[in-house]
């Protein structure tokens, strides 16, 4: 097994690791390359801060992937908070139902 590093944002798609996330019992939407690519495009500070790491089997098969943001001497997992907290927050948002006024039409909170 070897570890390969990349600072190329195109590797979110070229080295799609969605299948690894789906096989991992603790894998969430927030581990998927599509989400991390979008997060990076929206919130990444500068292109030079991206660091992707891939573990490859001897035959080139992808065995693991992780995305980091490098800021100075600090490496942060890309996406912010730890995955368990993000997954819990997303679950709460998905399962929350909009408030219904007496007329029955759903409205978003904050609407008049």
C-alpha positions in Angstrom: 0.0 0.0 0.0 1.2 3.5 -0.7 0.0 7.0 0.2 -0.4 9.6 -2.5 -0.9 13.3 -1.8 -2.6 15.8 -4.1 -3.3 19.5 -4.0 -5.4 19.3 -7.2 -9.1 20.0 -6.7 -9.9 17.9 -9.8 -9.1 14.8 -7.8 -12.4 15.1 -6.0 -13.9 13.7 -9.2 -11.0 11.9 -10.8 -10.5 9.7 -7.6 -14.1 9.4 -6.6 -14.2 7.6 -3.3 -18.0 7.5 -2.9 -17.9 3.7 -2.8 -15.6 3.7 0.2 -18.0 6.0 2.1 -20.9 3.7 1.3 -18.9 0.7 2.6 -17.9 2.4 5.8 -20.5 2.0 8.6 -19.6 5.5 10.0 -19.5 7.1 6.5 -21.9 10.0 6.0 -22.9 12.4 3.2 -20.2 14.7 4.6 -17.5 12.3 3.7 -18.5 12.1 0.0 -16.2 13.7 -2.5 -19.1 15.6 -4.1 -19.9 17.3 -0.8 -16.3 18.0 0.0 -15.7 19.5 -3.5 -18.7 21.8 -3.0 -17.5 22.7 0.5 -14.0 23.5 -0.9 -15.3 25.6 -3.7 -17.5 27.6 -1.4 -15.4 27.9 1.8 -11.8 27.1 0.9 -9.6 30.0 1.6 -7.1 29.6 -1.3 -6.3 26.8 -3.7 -2.9 26.2 -2.2 -4.5 25.2 1.1 -6.1 22.0 -0.3 -4.4 18.7 0.6 -5.9 15.3 -0.4 -4.4 12.0 0.7 -5.2 8.7 -0.8 -4.2 5.2 0.3 -3.8 2.9 -2.8 -3.4 -0.8 -2.9 -0.4 -2.2 -4.8 -2.7 -2.7 -7.8 -3.8 1.0 -7.7 -7.2 0.4 -6.1 -8.2 3.2 -3.8 -8.4 2.0 -0.2 -8.9 5.2 1.7 -9.2 9.0 1.1 -9.1 12.0 3.3 -9.3 15.8 2.6 -7.5 18.5 4.5 -7.2 22.2 4.5 -3.7 23.5 5.3 -3.5 26.8 7.0 0.0 27.7 8.0 1.3 24.8 10.1 -2.2 23.4 10.8 -4.0 20.6 9.0 -7.8 20.6 9.5 -10.2 18.0 8.2 -12.0 19.6 5.3 -15.6 20.3 6.1 -15.3 21.9 9.5 -16.7 20.1 12.5 -16.0 16.4 13.1 -18.2 14.2 10.9 -20.4 12.8 13.8 -21.5 16.3 14.7 -22.2 17.3 11.1 -24.2 14.1 10.5 -26.3 14.7 13.7 -27.0 18.3 12.7 -27.9 17.3 9.1 -30.2 14.6 10.5 -32.0 17.1 12.7 -32.5 19.5 9.7 -33.8 16.7 7.4 -36.3 15.5 10.0 -37.5 18.9 11.1 -40.9 19.7 9.6 -41.9 23.2 8.7 -44.5 24.9 11.0 -48.1 24.8 9.7 -50.4 27.7 10.3 -54.1 27.0 10.9 -54.8 27.3 7.1 -52.6 24.2 6.6 -50.1 25.8 4.2 -46.5 25.1 5.4 -44.4 28.2 5.9 -40.7 28.6 6.6 -39.9 30.0 10.0 -39.3 33.6 9.9 -42.0 34.2 7.3 -44.6 36.8 8.2 
